[in-house]
């Protein structure tokens, strides 16, 4: 039986530490993880081996917001400008 996925952050002494899913947990619970991301667009799911984060899954909306913030910070010449992974056909 699949155990409940731990995808929320935990707070210890005022420091928020994200829970990292193993790749096995991520694969086994992919539908639930995607549902969580859909329902909570600001959420992030960390995945990695040996509980060390190697990847982060975020919603498309969150990804685009991060790209826009990066572009603003870099003066408009940041990631996504000029056809990068976040660029949309115009």
C-alpha positions in Angstrom: 0.0 0.0 0.0 1.3 3.5 -0.9 2.0 5.6 2.1 0.9 9.2 2.2 3.2 11.6 0.4 4.9 14.2 2.5 4.9 17.2 0.3 4.5 20.1 2.7 7.2 22.1 4.4 7.8 21.8 8.1 8.7 24.6 10.4 11.3 24.2 13.1 12.4 27.1 15.3 11.1 29.6 12.8 13.0 28.1 9.8 10.9 26.5 7.1 12.5 23.3 5.7 10.9 21.8 2.6 10.2 18.1 2.6 12.0 16.3 -0.2 10.3 13.4 -1.9 12.4 10.5 -3.1 12.2 9.8 -6.8 10.3 6.6 -5.9 7.7 8.5 -3.8 7.4 11.1 -6.6 6.8 8.5 -9.3 4.4 6.5 -7.2 2.3 9.6 -6.2 2.7 11.7 -9.4 -1.1 12.2 -9.9 -1.5 13.4 -6.3 1.6 15.7 -6.6 0.3 17.2 -9.8 -3.1 17.7 -8.2 -1.5 19.5 -5.3 0.4 21.8 -7.7 -2.9 22.5 -9.6 -4.8 23.4 -6.4 -2.0 25.4 -4.8 -0.3 27.4 -7.6 2.3 28.8 -5.2 3.3 25.4 -3.9 6.6 23.7 -4.8 7.4 20.0 -4.6 11.1 19.1 -4.0 12.4 15.8 -5.4 15.8 14.2 -5.0 17.7 11.2 -3.9 18.7 10.6 -0.3 16.3 13.4 0.7 18.6 16.0 -0.9 16.7 18.3 -3.3 17.7 17.9 -6.9 14.7 19.2 -8.7 11.6 21.4 -7.9 8.2 21.1 -9.5 6.1 24.2 -9.6 2.9 25.2 -11.5 3.2 26.9 -14.9 1.9 30.1 -13.3 4.6 30.1 -10.7 7.3 29.3 -13.2 6.1 32.2 -15.4 6.0 34.6 -12.4 9.6 33.6 -11.5 10.7 34.2 -15.1 9.0 37.6 -15.1 10.6 38.5 -11.7 14.0 37.4 -13.1 13.6 39.5 -16.2 12.6 42.6 -14.2 15.6 42.1 -11.9 17.9 41.8 -14.9 16.4 44.7 -16.7 14.4 42.8 -19.2 17.3 40.7 -20.7 16.8 37.7 -18.4 15.8 34.2 -18.8 13.0 33.6 -21.2 13.8 36.7 -23.4 14.5 35.8 -27.0 13.0 32.4 -27.2 14.3 30.6 -24.1 12.4 27.8 -22.3 9.8 30.2 -20.9 9.2 32.2 -24.1 5.9 32.1 -25.7 5.2 32.4 -29.4 4.1 35.9 -30.2 
